């Protein structure tokens, strides 16, 4: 074989070897990821088509400093259909919209590029799988693994989210767990949050600051030591709010030596101005009260924060409660276990009658070694120091008082007394006219019997109101000539006061006598021009004066024209049957009105009870963790009650006389 042949054979063998190597290497590439560049434009999670199929979401992250994994999970309960957060003890999640947005982030996600299939590139792209057995503290490039499952726990989609692609906004590296290829996708990962607050209803109390009408601060501290419970009580303060105006209703202080002794009332200094800004900050903090973490309470603590009989013997549960700053003590009437908090209480009552009781515990950092997972996101969002809080509610029925019901007349006399017109505001009747309403069994003292007078005739006498008003004024002026005339009397000529009999006789023209004929017989007249009461015998005097001075009865034509129509509008006398029908109609009307008021109160009470029950069901099982900054706004010391900005010596607007509260300027609350 010559050299040429040898060279040809050599090249032939080399070509065969290269072909074999290529054939061997090609399946290896497919086995590593099962994809190639032909997948560009395809969906990443081919089995995840409907976001509503997702019944759980689990996100696993790696803490490089501590070298440990953090798990955050949201799951839908198959029985109740409610979303919960198992990683937070099963706390209820407000996850319907958040889960939909998170699932939509993966549904329809398309592959834009396949930059590598080499596992050596995973760390640089941040897609290393977070598996604890493969990781050590300080390892970098570990991604965030996101897994969706359906209600049968079948995996719908699972990806490891890595770093952002440089120079490509919104594009990130991702990888399917167990496969080597790295893909580039356009992903909005904001819904894929492990921040606790993103998955809950943050508004803890669900109240409005403008609805708060009463605040009670109980300033005390309690701690559990070797020698037992140490209790220090400082003061209690009750504050009332009407619109934007605050008023100090009560202030009590306790004996430092005997904190269990009844408190002593403190005299309120009305010359001091309340610290309105601090009080408004407090109610605004209630309105905007947000929490950053939760922890489940021990079993045996009810919604009203009272312990059952089994809890009293459970030392571990009591110890856990005390570590959070809530000390169980036998304070009930029958030595039932109640909860005292380490840093006092705050009670806020709304206009709807729902009363919120907030109990402030220890700093949450004290219990960081309890063994439960704590999200680094929640720690960061808290901004440092946090504090435990327990909340409960009850219904304050004093905010929904029993309405004032209108009396139902049982007789004609009671009906007439009920319908008697009230005196004009600011007008004082003479003593003989200013008599209280009487019942049917009471009779006013008269010179002549009243029993013979039918009641309808008294009603008809109202038609001659102008004449009666003149006669009443005359009698009043005759009895009290020295007194200053009322506003109505000031409009009359001076001779009305100086010569009352003459004025009375002038009002007694023929039409007036006709209209006043009935009351003159009975000896009664309705003082409609002056007030609500009737007098007996005075109309007779007026008529007698008219008869004694017939020549003085002339009335100007204008006055006669005004009084003449009175006789034309006189109502006919009602029969006994008509009177009874009218009484029954009034009784029915008042009964319905009273029942409407009672029903309104019943409905408001029921709404308050339902709201309180729903809130207590939400609060019952949990300690809440709030930022220390929020806690500072909810606490108010005794020194903070008053404004010390320089206007403290000005009077409190609430203490000013009526009509002066709204004055502007320093010290007047505006």
C-alpha positions as CSV (number, residue, x, y, z in Angstrom):
1,X,0.0,0.0,0.0
2,X,1.5,3.3,-1.1
3,X,1.5,6.5,0.9
4,X,-1.5,7.9,-1.0
5,X,-3.6,4.9,-0.1
6,X,-2.5,5.1,3.5
7,X,-3.5,8.7,3.7
8,X,-6.9,8.0,2.2
9,X,-7.5,5.2,4.7
10,X,-6.5,7.5,7.5
11,X,-8.9,10.3,6.5
12,X,-11.7,7.7,6.1
13,X,-11.2,6.4,9.6
14,X,-11.2,9.9,11.0
15,X,-14.4,10.8,9.2
16,X,-16.1,7.7,10.6
17,X,-14.9,8.4,14.1
18,X,-16.2,12.0,13.9
19,X,-19.5,10.8,12.7
20,X,-19.8,8.3,15.5
21,X,-18.9,11.0,18.0
22,X,-21.5,13.3,16.6
23,X,-24.2,10.6,16.8
24,X,-23.2,9.8,20.4
25,X,-23.1,13.4,21.5
26,X,-26.4,14.5,20.0
27,X,-28.7,12.3,22.2
28,X,-26.7,13.4,25.2
29,X,-27.8,17.0,24.5
30,X,-31.4,16.0,24.2
31,X,-31.2,14.0,27.4
32,X,-29.9,17.0,29.4
33,X,-32.9,19.2,28.7
34,X,-35.1,17.7,26.1
35,X,-35.2,21.0,24.2
36,X,-33.2,22.9,21.7
37,X,-33.5,26.2,20.0
38,X,-36.5,24.9,18.1
39,X,-38.5,25.6,21.4
40,X,-38.1,29.3,21.0
41,X,-41.6,30.8,20.8
42,X,-43.2,27.9,22.5
43,X,-44.8,28.0,26.0
44,X,-42.6,27.2,28.9
45,X,-45.2,25.4,31.1
46,X,-47.2,23.4,28.5
47,X,-49.5,21.8,31.1
48,X,-50.4,25.1,32.8
49,X,-53.2,26.6,30.7
50,X,-55.9,27.8,33.1
51,X,-54.9,30.0,36.1
52,X,-58.1,29.0,37.9
53,X,-56.8,25.4,38.1
54,X,-54.1,26.5,40.6
55,X,-55.0,25.3,44.2
56,X,-51.6,26.0,45.8
57,X,-48.5,28.1,45.3
58,X,-45.2,27.4,47.0
59,X,-42.1,29.6,46.8
60,X,-38.8,28.5,48.1
61,X,-35.9,30.9,48.6
62,X,-32.4,30.5,50.0
63,X,-30.9,32.7,52.7
64,X,-27.2,32.9,51.8
65,X,-26.1,34.4,55.1
66,X,-27.8,31.8,57.3
67,X,-27.5,29.0,54.8
68,X,-31.2,27.9,55.1
69,X,-34.3,27.7,53.0
70,X,-37.4,29.8,53.5
71,X,-40.7,28.4,52.4
72,X,-43.8,30.5,51.6
73,X,-47.0,28.7,50.7
74,X,-50.6,29.7,49.9
75,X,-53.1,26.9,49.7
76,X,-56.8,26.6,49.0
77,X,-58.7,24.5,51.5
78,X,-60.6,21.8,49.6
79,X,-63.5,21.8,52.0
80,X,-64.1,25.4,52.8
81,X,-62.7,26.9,49.6
82,X,-60.8,29.5,51.7
83,X,-57.2,30.5,51.0
84,X,-54.8,30.1,53.9
85,X,-51.0,30.6,54.4
86,X,-49.7,27.3,55.9
87,X,-46.3,28.8,56.4
88,X,-48.0,31.3,58.8
89,X,-49.9,28.8,60.8
90,X,-52.8,28.7,58.4
91,X,-53.6,32.4,58.6
92,X,-56.5,33.4,56.3
93,X,-55.2,34.8,53.0
94,X,-56.8,37.5,50.9
95,X,-55.5,35.6,47.9
96,X,-58.2,35.4,45.2
97,X,-56.8,38.2,43.1
98,X,-53.2,37.8,44.2
99,X,-53.2,34.1,43.2
100,X,-54.9,34.8,39.9
101,X,-52.2,37.4,39.1
102,X,-49.4,35.0,40.2
103,X,-50.8,32.1,38.1
104,X,-51.2,34.4,35.1
105,X,-47.5,35.2,35.4
106,X,-46.7,31.6,34.3
107,X,-49.7,30.8,32.1
108,X,-48.8,31.5,28.5
109,X,-45.2,32.3,29.3
110,X,-43.2,32.0,26.0
111,X,-39.5,31.1,25.5
112,X,-37.6,34.0,23.9
113,X,-34.1,32.4,23.9
114,X,-32.1,29.4,25.0
115,X,-28.7,30.9,26.0
116,X,-27.1,27.7,27.4
117,X,-27.5,24.1,28.3
118,X,-24.4,23.9,30.4
119,X,-24.9,23.4,34.1
120,X,-21.7,25.4,34.8
121,X,-23.6,28.5,33.7
122,X,-26.4,28.1,36.2
123,X,-24.8,30.0,39.1
124,X,-23.9,33.0,36.9
125,X,-27.5,33.2,35.7
126,X,-28.9,32.8,39.2
127,X,-30.9,29.6,38.4
128,X,-29.2,27.1,40.9
129,X,-32.0,25.0,42.4
130,X,-32.7,25.7,46.1
131,X,-32.0,22.2,47.5
132,X,-30.6,22.3,51.0
133,X,-28.6,19.1,50.6
134,X,-26.7,20.7,47.7
135,X,-26.1,24.1,49.3
136,X,-23.8,25.6,51.9
137,X,-23.9,29.0,53.7
138,X,-22.5,31.7,51.4
139,X,-23.4,29.9,48.1
140,X,-24.4,32.4,45.4
141,X,-26.6,32.2,42.3
142,X,-29.4,30.3,44.0
143,X,-32.7,31.0,42.3
144,X,-36.3,31.3,43.6
145,X,-38.3,28.1,42.9
146,X,-42.0,28.7,42.1
147,X,-44.4,25.7,42.0
148,X,-48.1,25.7,41.2
149,X,-50.3,22.6,41.9
150,X,-53.9,21.8,41.3
151,X,-56.4,20.4,43.9
152,X,-55.1,16.9,43.3
153,X,-51.5,18.1,44.0
154,X,-50.4,17.6,40.4
155,X,-47.7,20.0,39.4
156,X,-49.1,22.5,36.9
157,X,-45.9,24.4,36.5
158,X,-42.6,24.8,38.3
159,X,-39.7,27.1,37.4
160,X,-36.6,28.5,39.0
161,X,-36.5,32.3,38.5
162,X,-33.0,33.7,38.2
163,X,-31.4,37.0,37.4
164,X,-32.5,39.7,35.0
165,X,-31.0,39.7,31.5
166,X,-28.6,42.6,31.1
167,X,-29.8,45.2,28.8
168,X,-33.2,43.6,28.3
169,X,-35.8,45.2,30.5
170,X,-38.4,42.7,32.0
171,X,-36.5,39.6,30.7
172,X,-35.1,37.1,33.2
173,X,-33.4,33.7,33.1
174,X,-35.5,30.7,34.2
175,X,-34.9,27.0,34.3
176,X,-37.2,24.0,34.8
177,X,-36.1,22.0,37.9
178,X,-34.1,18.9,36.9
179,X,-33.2,20.2,33.5
180,X,-30.1,21.9,32.3
181,X,-31.3,24.3,29.6
182,X,-31.7,27.9,30.7
183,X,-34.4,30.0,29.0
184,X,-35.0,33.7,28.6
185,X,-38.6,34.8,29.2
186,X,-40.4,38.1,29.7
187,X,-41.7,37.7,33.2
188,X,-43.4,40.1,35.6
189,X,-42.5,38.5,38.9
190,X,-44.1,41.1,41.2
191,X,-47.1,38.8,41.9
192,X,-44.7,36.0,42.9
193,X,-44.1,37.7,46.2
194,X,-43.1,36.1,49.5
195,X,-44.0,39.3,51.4
196,X,-46.7,38.4,54.0
197,X,-48.5,41.7,53.6
198,X,-49.1,41.1,49.9
199,X,-51.3,38.0,50.6
200,X,-53.5,39.3,53.5
201,X,-56.1,41.9,54.3
202,X,-53.7,44.5,55.8
203,X,-56.4,46.7,57.3
204,X,-56.6,44.9,60.7
205,X,-59.5,46.7,62.4
206,X,-61.5,47.8,59.4
207,X,-62.8,51.0,61.0
208,X,-62.8,54.7,60.1
209,X,-61.3,57.3,62.3
210,X,-64.3,59.6,61.8
211,X,-66.5,56.9,63.3
212,X,-64.5,56.7,66.6
213,X,-66.5,58.5,69.3
214,X,-64.9,57.2,72.5
215,X,-61.4,56.3,73.6
216,X,-60.3,54.8,76.9
217,X,-56.6,54.5,77.8
218,X,-55.6,52.1,80.6
219,X,-52.0,52.9,81.4
220,X,-50.4,50.0,83.3
221,X,-47.6,47.5,83.0
222,X,-47.4,43.9,84.0
223,X,-44.5,41.4,84.0
224,X,-44.0,37.9,85.2
225,X,-41.0,37.3,87.4
226,X,-39.6,34.8,89.9
227,X,-41.7,36.1,92.7
228,X,-44.9,36.2,90.6
229,X,-46.7,38.9,88.7
230,X,-45.6,42.5,89.1
231,X,-48.4,45.0,88.3
232,X,-48.0,48.8,88.1
233,X,-51.1,50.8,87.4
234,X,-50.7,54.5,86.5
235,X,-54.0,56.0,85.3
236,X,-57.2,55.5,83.3
237,X,-58.5,58.2,81.0
238,X,-61.8,58.5,79.1
239,X,-62.0,60.7,76.1
240,X,-65.1,61.6,74.1
241,X,-65.1,62.9,70.5
242,X,-67.9,64.8,68.9
243,X,-67.0,65.5,65.2
244,X,-63.5,67.1,65.4
245,X,-63.9,68.2,69.1
246,X,-62.2,66.2,71.9
247,X,-63.3,66.3,75.5
248,X,-61.7,64.8,78.6
249,X,-64.6,63.0,80.2
250,X,-62.8,61.3,83.2
251,X,-59.3,60.9,84.6
252,X,-58.5,58.4,87.4
253,X,-55.1,57.6,89.0
254,X,-54.1,54.5,91.0
255,X,-52.2,54.1,94.3
256,X,-48.6,53.2,93.5
257,X,-48.4,51.1,96.7
258,X,-51.7,49.2,96.1
259,X,-52.5,48.9,92.4
260,X,-55.5,46.7,93.0
261,X,-57.2,49.4,95.1
262,X,-60.0,51.4,93.4
263,X,-58.7,54.4,91.4
264,X,-59.1,58.0,92.6
265,X,-60.8,60.5,90.4
266,X,-58.6,63.5,89.3
267,X,-60.2,66.9,89.0
268,X,-60.1,68.0,85.4
269,X,-58.5,71.4,84.7
270,X,-60.7,73.1,82.2
271,X,-58.2,75.8,81.6
272,X,-55.9,73.4,79.8
273,X,-56.3,72.6,76.2
274,X,-56.3,69.0,75.0
275,X,-53.6,67.8,72.7
276,X,-55.8,67.5,69.7
277,X,-53.0,66.6,67.3
278,X,-51.9,63.6,69.4
279,X,-55.5,62.4,69.8
280,X,-56.1,62.7,66.1
281,X,-52.9,60.8,65.4
282,X,-54.2,58.1,67.6
283,X,-57.5,57.6,65.8
284,X,-55.7,57.8,62.4
285,X,-53.4,55.1,63.6
286,X,-56.4,53.0,64.4
287,X,-57.8,53.6,61.0
288,X,-54.6,52.7,59.3
289,X,-53.5,49.9,61.7
290,X,-51.4,47.4,59.7
291,X,-49.5,44.3,60.9
292,X,-46.4,42.7,59.5
293,X,-46.6,39.2,60.9
294,X,-48.8,36.8,62.9
295,X,-48.4,34.0,65.3
296,X,-51.1,31.5,66.5
297,X,-52.3,31.7,70.1
298,X,-52.2,28.6,72.3
299,X,-55.4,26.6,72.5
300,X,-57.9,27.5,75.2
301,X,-58.0,31.3,74.7
302,X,-61.4,32.5,73.6
303,X,-62.2,35.5,71.4
304,X,-62.8,37.7,74.4
305,X,-59.3,36.8,75.7
306,X,-60.6,34.7,78.6
307,X,-59.1,31.3,79.3
308,X,-61.0,28.0,79.8
309,X,-60.5,25.6,82.7
310,X,-58.1,23.4,80.8
311,X,-55.8,26.4,80.0
312,X,-55.3,27.1,83.7
313,X,-53.5,23.8,84.1
314,X,-51.5,24.1,80.8
315,X,-48.2,25.6,82.0
316,X,-46.6,25.4,78.6
317,X,-49.4,27.4,77.0
318,X,-49.4,30.0,79.8
319,X,-45.6,30.3,79.5
320,X,-45.9,30.9,75.8
321,X,-48.5,33.5,76.4
322,X,-46.4,35.3,79.0
323,X,-43.4,35.4,76.6
324,X,-45.4,37.4,74.2
325,X,-46.3,39.8,77.0
326,X,-49.8,38.6,77.9
327,X,-50.1,37.3,81.5
328,X,-53.1,35.1,82.5
329,X,-54.4,36.1,86.0
330,X,-57.5,34.9,88.0
331,X,-59.3,38.3,87.8
332,X,-62.8,37.2,87.1
333,X,-65.7,37.3,89.6
334,X,-65.3,33.5,90.1
335,X,-61.5,33.7,89.6
336,X,-61.8,33.0,85.9
337,X,-58.5,33.5,84.0
338,X,-58.3,36.8,82.2
339,X,-55.4,38.3,80.2
340,X,-53.4,41.3,81.4
341,X,-51.0,42.8,78.9
342,X,-47.5,43.9,79.5
343,X,-48.0,47.4,78.2
344,X,-51.6,48.5,78.9
345,X,-54.8,48.6,76.9
346,X,-56.6,50.9,74.5
347,X,-60.4,50.8,73.9
348,X,-62.0,52.5,71.0
349,X,-65.8,52.6,70.4
350,X,-67.4,53.6,67.2
351,X,-70.7,55.3,66.6
352,X,-72.1,51.9,65.4
353,X,-71.5,50.5,68.9
354,X,-68.6,48.2,68.1
355,X,-65.9,48.4,70.8
356,X,-62.3,47.4,70.0
357,X,-60.0,46.4,72.8
358,X,-56.3,46.4,72.0
359,X,-53.8,44.8,74.4
360,X,-50.1,45.6,73.9
361,X,-47.5,42.9,74.6
362,X,-43.7,42.6,74.5
363,X,-41.3,43.4,71.7
364,X,-41.6,40.6,69.1
365,X,-37.8,40.1,69.0
366,X,-37.9,38.5,72.4
367,X,-39.5,35.3,70.9
368,X,-37.3,34.9,67.8
369,X,-36.0,31.5,69.0
370,X,-39.3,29.8,69.2
371,X,-38.6,27.6,66.2
372,X,-41.2,28.9,63.8
373,X,-40.1,30.1,60.4
374,X,-40.0,33.8,60.1
375,X,-40.0,35.4,56.6
376,X,-37.1,37.7,56.0
377,X,-39.4,39.8,53.9
378,X,-41.7,40.5,56.9
379,X,-38.7,41.3,59.0
380,X,-37.4,43.8,56.5
381,X,-40.9,45.4,56.0
382,X,-41.3,45.8,59.7
383,X,-38.4,48.3,59.7
384,X,-36.8,46.9,62.8
385,X,-38.5,46.5,66.2
386,X,-42.0,45.2,66.3
387,X,-44.5,44.5,69.1
388,X,-47.1,41.8,69.8
389,X,-50.8,42.9,69.8
390,X,-54.0,41.1,70.7
391,X,-57.4,42.4,69.6
392,X,-60.9,41.6,70.6
393,X,-64.3,43.3,70.2
394,X,-67.6,43.6,71.9
395,X,-70.9,45.5,71.5
396,X,-71.4,48.7,73.5
397,X,-75.2,49.1,73.7
398,X,-74.9,52.6,75.2
399,X,-74.1,53.8,71.7
400,X,-77.5,52.5,70.5
401,X,-79.8,53.6,73.3
402,X,-83.5,52.7,73.6
403,X,-85.4,55.4,71.7
404,X,-87.8,57.8,73.3
405,X,-91.3,56.5,72.5
406,X,-94.3,58.8,72.0
407,X,-97.1,58.2,74.6
408,X,-100.2,56.5,73.1
409,X,-103.4,58.3,74.2
410,X,-106.1,56.1,75.6
411,X,-108.9,58.6,76.0
412,X,-110.1,61.7,74.2
413,X,-108.7,63.9,77.0
414,X,-105.3,62.4,76.6
415,X,-105.5,62.9,72.8
416,X,-106.4,66.6,73.2
417,X,-103.6,67.1,75.7
418,X,-101.2,65.4,73.3
419,X,-102.2,67.6,70.4
420,X,-102.2,70.9,72.4
421,X,-99.7,73.2,70.6
422,X,-96.4,74.0,72.2
423,X,-95.6,77.6,73.2
424,X,-93.4,79.5,70.8
425,X,-89.8,79.3,71.6
426,X,-88.6,82.1,73.9
427,X,-92.2,83.1,74.9
428,X,-93.0,82.8,78.6
429,X,-96.6,82.4,79.6
430,X,-98.2,83.9,82.7
431,X,-98.2,81.4,85.6
432,X,-101.9,80.8,85.3
433,X,-101.3,79.8,81.6
434,X,-98.1,77.9,82.0
435,X,-99.7,74.8,83.5
436,X,-98.4,71.3,82.6
437,X,-100.4,68.9,80.5
438,X,-102.8,66.9,82.6
439,X,-104.2,63.5,82.2
440,X,-107.8,62.6,81.6
441,X,-108.3,62.0,85.4
442,X,-107.0,65.5,86.4
443,X,-109.1,68.6,86.4
444,X,-107.8,72.2,86.7
445,X,-109.0,74.3,89.6
446,X,-111.9,76.5,88.3
447,X,-114.6,78.7,89.7
448,X,-117.2,76.9,87.6
449,X,-117.6,73.2,86.8
450,X,-115.9,72.0,83.6
451,X,-117.5,68.5,83.4
452,X,-120.6,69.9,81.6
453,X,-118.5,71.3,78.7
454,X,-118.1,68.9,75.7
455,X,-114.6,68.6,74.5
456,X,-115.3,69.3,70.9
457,X,-116.6,72.8,71.9
458,X,-113.1,73.5,73.3
459,X,-111.7,72.6,69.9
460,X,-114.1,74.9,68.1
461,X,-113.1,77.8,70.3
462,X,-109.8,77.7,68.5
463,X,-111.4,79.3,65.5
464,X,-111.5,82.6,67.3
465,X,-107.8,82.6,68.0
466,X,-107.3,86.3,67.3
467,X,-110.0,87.4,69.7
468,X,-108.8,85.0,72.4
469,X,-105.2,86.1,71.9
470,X,-106.2,89.7,72.6
471,X,-108.2,88.8,75.7
472,X,-105.4,86.7,77.1
473,X,-102.8,89.5,76.5
474,X,-105.1,91.9,78.3
475,X,-105.5,89.7,81.3
476,X,-101.8,89.1,81.4
477,X,-101.0,92.7,81.2
478,X,-103.5,93.5,83.9
479,X,-102.0,91.0,86.2
480,X,-98.4,92.0,85.6
481,X,-98.2,95.6,84.5
482,X,-94.7,96.1,85.6
483,X,-93.2,93.3,83.6
484,X,-91.5,93.9,80.2
485,X,-93.7,93.0,77.3
486,X,-92.9,89.9,75.4
487,X,-91.9,90.2,71.7
488,X,-95.5,89.7,70.6
489,X,-96.8,92.3,73.1
490,X,-94.3,94.8,72.0
491,X,-96.0,95.0,68.6
492,X,-99.3,96.1,70.3
493,X,-100.0,99.8,71.0
494,X,-99.0,101.1,74.4
495,X,-102.6,101.6,75.4
496,X,-103.0,97.8,75.4
497,X,-100.7,97.6,78.4
498,X,-101.9,100.8,80.1
499,X,-105.7,100.1,79.5
500,X,-106.1,96.4,79.3
501,X,-109.9,96.4,79.8
502,X,-110.3,98.9,76.9
503,X,-108.2,96.7,74.6
504,X,-110.2,93.7,75.6
505,X,-113.4,95.4,74.9
506,X,-112.2,96.5,71.5
507,X,-111.6,92.9,70.5
508,X,-115.2,92.0,71.3
509,X,-116.9,93.0,68.1
510,X,-119.9,90.9,66.8
511,X,-117.9,88.3,64.8
512,X,-115.5,87.8,67.7
513,X,-118.4,87.4,70.1
514,X,-119.9,84.8,67.9
515,X,-116.7,82.8,67.6
516,X,-116.1,83.1,71.4
517,X,-119.6,82.1,72.3
518,X,-118.8,78.5,73.1
519,X,-115.8,79.1,75.4
520,X,-117.7,81.8,77.2
521,X,-120.3,79.2,78.2
522,X,-117.8,76.7,79.5
523,X,-115.4,79.2,81.1
524,X,-112.4,78.0,79.1
525,X,-110.3,79.6,76.4
526,X,-107.4,78.3,74.4
527,X,-104.3,80.5,74.8
528,X,-103.2,79.7,71.3
529,X,-101.6,83.1,70.9
530,X,-99.3,82.6,73.8
531,X,-98.7,78.9,74.7
532,X,-100.0,75.4,74.9
533,X,-102.2,75.6,78.1
534,X,-105.8,76.6,78.6
535,X,-107.2,78.7,81.4
536,X,-110.6,78.6,82.9
537,X,-112.8,81.6,83.7
538,X,-110.7,84.3,81.9
539,X,-112.8,84.3,78.7
540,X,-115.9,85.0,80.9
541,X,-114.2,88.2,82.2
542,X,-113.3,89.3,78.7
543,X,-116.9,88.8,77.5
544,X,-118.2,90.6,80.5
545,X,-116.1,93.5,79.7
546,X,-117.4,93.5,76.2
547,X,-121.0,93.5,77.4
548,X,-120.3,96.3,79.9
549,X,-118.8,98.5,77.2
550,X,-120.8,98.0,74.0
551,X,-119.9,101.4,72.7
552,X,-116.2,100.5,72.8
553,X,-116.6,97.4,70.7
554,X,-116.0,99.2,67.4
555,X,-113.2,97.7,65.5
556,X,-111.5,99.2,62.5
557,X,-112.7,97.7,59.2
558,X,-109.3,96.1,58.6
559,X,-109.4,94.2,61.9
560,X,-113.0,93.2,61.3
561,X,-112.1,91.8,57.9
562,X,-109.4,89.7,59.4
563,X,-111.6,88.2,62.1
564,X,-114.7,87.7,60.0
565,X,-113.5,84.5,58.2
566,X,-113.0,82.8,61.6
567,X,-116.7,82.1,61.9
568,X,-116.8,80.7,58.3
569,X,-114.1,78.0,59.0
570,X,-115.6,76.6,62.2
571,X,-115.5,72.8,62.1
572,X,-118.6,70.8,62.9
573,X,-118.8,69.0,66.2
574,X,-117.7,65.3,65.9
575,X,-120.0,62.5,67.0
576,X,-118.9,60.0,69.6
577,X,-118.3,57.4,66.9
578,X,-116.1,59.8,64.9
579,X,-114.2,60.7,68.0
580,X,-113.4,57.0,68.7
581,X,-112.4,56.5,65.1
582,X,-110.1,59.4,65.3
583,X,-108.6,58.2,68.5
584,X,-108.0,54.8,67.0
585,X,-106.3,56.2,64.0
586,X,-103.9,58.3,66.1
587,X,-103.2,55.3,68.3
588,X,-102.3,53.2,65.3
589,X,-100.1,55.9,63.8
590,X,-98.2,56.4,67.1
591,X,-97.9,52.7,67.6
592,X,-96.4,52.2,64.1
593,X,-94.0,55.1,64.6
594,X,-92.8,53.7,68.0
595,X,-92.4,50.3,66.5
596,X,-90.3,51.7,63.7
597,X,-88.0,53.3,66.2
598,X,-87.7,50.0,68.1
599,X,-87.1,48.1,64.9
600,X,-84.3,50.5,63.8
601,X,-82.6,50.0,67.2
602,X,-82.9,46.3,66.9
603,X,-81.5,46.3,63.4
604,X,-78.5,48.5,64.5
605,X,-77.8,46.2,67.5
606,X,-78.0,43.1,65.2
607,X,-75.6,44.7,62.7
608,X,-73.2,45.6,65.5
609,X,-73.3,42.1,66.9
610,X,-72.7,40.5,63.5
611,X,-69.8,42.8,62.9
612,X,-68.3,42.1,66.3
613,X,-68.7,38.4,65.8
614,X,-67.0,38.4,62.4
615,X,-64.1,40.4,63.8
616,X,-63.7,38.2,66.8
617,X,-63.7,35.1,64.6
618,X,-60.9,36.8,62.7
619,X,-58.9,37.9,65.8
620,X,-59.5,34.9,68.0
621,X,-56.6,32.7,67.1
622,X,-53.8,35.2,66.6
623,X,-51.2,37.4,68.0
624,X,-50.5,40.3,65.6
625,X,-47.1,41.9,65.2
626,X,-47.2,45.6,64.5
627,X,-44.3,48.1,63.9
628,X,-43.1,49.9,67.0
629,X,-43.7,53.2,65.2
630,X,-47.4,52.3,65.1
631,X,-47.4,51.3,68.7
632,X,-46.0,54.7,69.7
633,X,-48.9,56.4,68.0
634,X,-51.4,54.2,69.8
635,X,-50.0,55.0,73.2
636,X,-50.6,58.3,75.0
637,X,-49.0,59.2,78.3
638,X,-50.6,61.5,80.9
639,X,-48.2,64.3,79.9
640,X,-49.4,63.9,76.2
641,X,-53.0,64.7,77.1
642,X,-52.6,68.4,77.1
643,X,-51.2,70.8,74.5
644,X,-47.9,72.3,75.8
645,X,-47.1,74.3,72.7
646,X,-47.8,77.7,74.4
647,X,-51.6,77.9,74.3
648,X,-52.2,75.5,77.2
649,X,-53.3,78.3,79.5
650,X,-56.2,79.2,77.1
651,X,-59.6,77.8,78.1
652,X,-60.8,74.5,76.6
653,X,-63.4,75.3,73.9
654,X,-65.7,72.6,75.5
655,X,-65.6,74.6,78.7
656,X,-66.7,77.9,77.1
657,X,-70.3,79.2,77.4
658,X,-72.7,78.3,74.7
659,X,-72.1,80.3,71.5
660,X,-68.5,80.9,72.1
661,X,-67.0,77.5,71.3
662,X,-66.6,78.3,67.7
663,X,-64.5,81.4,68.2
664,X,-61.3,81.4,66.3
665,X,-57.9,82.3,67.4
666,X,-55.3,80.8,69.8
667,X,-56.7,78.6,72.5
668,X,-60.1,78.2,70.9
669,X,-59.4,74.9,69.2
670,X,-59.5,76.2,65.6
